[in-house]
Amino acid sequence: MAIRMKSVVTYKTTAICTSHARTDIPVRDLEVVIDEPLERGGTNMGPTPTEAAMTALIACTNVIGHKNAHRLGVDLGSVTISADCKFDRRGVLMEEEIDVPFPAITLTVNCDTPASQQELDRVGAETSKYCAIAKLFEAAGTDLTVNWVKSG
């Protein structure tokens, strides 16, 4: 009899706010530090919250992309992901409320791979269905473009 994993789980944590700029967040057996740079009164021990959001999008694209490639039998080869993110800072600067803080993001997934461009496009289409962080950005109104590019 196979054990079925729960579809919906609850994540819980309690962060320690060591200063106005730094937050230490336990995740599993790790300590994630989100911090502001020195010039904004932080200790520069980690990415800012908005940088963490961008890095989460890149990492999710990598993980879900590789899972889809494996499922589809596509060898992605060596992968790099470049991001071009438009960020409207008026909200975090408290100048005015911003409905869409990240109006546009373009990711370029460069794959030095023996796979065809058509296979990469298929991986990209499947990845867009399942990347949770991409779904968050899109639901928030971000114009998200992810280009899968054969570079080898």
N, C-alpha and C positions, 0 to 999 in steps of 0.2 A: 504494500500500500504506500503510495507516494504521499509525502507531506506537502500540503499546499501552502504556499507563502501568502500572507495577507496582501491584498491589493492596496489598501490604504493603511499607512502607519502614522504614528505620531512621533515627531521629534521634539524632545524637550532638552533645554539647557538653561543655565543661569549664568549670565555674563557678569564679570566684574568690571566696573567702570573705574579704571584706575585714575582717570583724569577727565577733563572736559573733552579731550581729544582722543584718548586711547581706551579701547574696549578689548578685554581679554575674554575669549569665548571658548569654553571647553566643547570639543566635538569629538566623540568617541574617546580615544586615548590621546588626543592631540589638543594643543592650545593654539587657537587661531587669534592672531593679534590684528586688529583693525585700528589704524592710527592716522593722524594727520602729519604732514611734514613739519619740520622745525619752524619754518616761517609762519605757520598757522598755529603755533603753540603746542605742537605734538612732539613726539620723540622719534618719529620716522621709523618705527619698528615694524611697520606693515603697511599694506595699501590703505588708501582712504576707502570709505564705504562705496563711493561711486566707482573707484578703480576695482574694488572687489567684485562689484556687479559685472563689470566688463570682463574681468578675468574668469568669472564663473561662466559667462557665455562662451568664451573661447574654450575653456576646459570641457564644458558640456558638449560642445560641438565635436571636440576631439574624441571623447569617450563614446558618445552615441554614434558618431560617424564610424568609429572602429567596430563597434558592435554590429552595426548594419552591414558594413563591408564584410565582416566575418560571416554573417547570416547569408549574404548574397554571394559569397565565394569570390570576393574582389580583394586583390592585394593592393593596399594603398601605398605600399613602399614607405619611403621617408616622408613625413608630413610636417609642414610648418603652417601656422595660421597667422595671417596678418589682419589687424583690425584698424578700421578708420571710423572713428566714433565722433559724432557731433553731440556735444553736451551743452545744454542751456543752463549756465551757472546762476542765472538770476534767482532761481529758487533757493539754492544752498547759500547764496549771498543775502537771502531774505529781502531782495529788492521787490519781488512780486511772486505770487503763486504761479507755478508752471504746471500745466496739465500733462505735457509730454517732455520730461527732462532730457530724454535722449531722442531727439527727433529723427535721427538717421544713423544707422550702423551698417557698415559693409565689412563682412569678413571674407577673406580670400584664403581658401584652403588649398595650399600648394602641395601636390602629391608627386613625388619623383617615383613613378610607378610604371610597371609594364601594362597596367590596365588601360582600357580605352577611355576616351572622354565620355562616351556614352555610358560606360559602366560607372564612372565617377558621378555623372549626372543622376544616375539611378540611386547611388548611395546618398547623394545630396538630397534628393526628393524624399527618400525614406527618413533621413536624419531630421528633416524639417518637421516631420510628423511626430517625432518622439523626444526632441530635445526640450526638456522642461524649462530651462532658462530662456531659450529662444521664445517659447510660448509666453512666458511672463513679459518679455519685452514687447512682443507683438500685441498682446492683450492691452498693454499700456499705451499703445498707439505709435510705437517706434516703427519706422520704415526700415525693416531688417532685410538686407540682401546678403545671401551667402553664396559665393561663387566657388565651385570646385574646379580646380585647374590642374590639368596634366602638365607637369613640368619636366618629365623625363621620357 
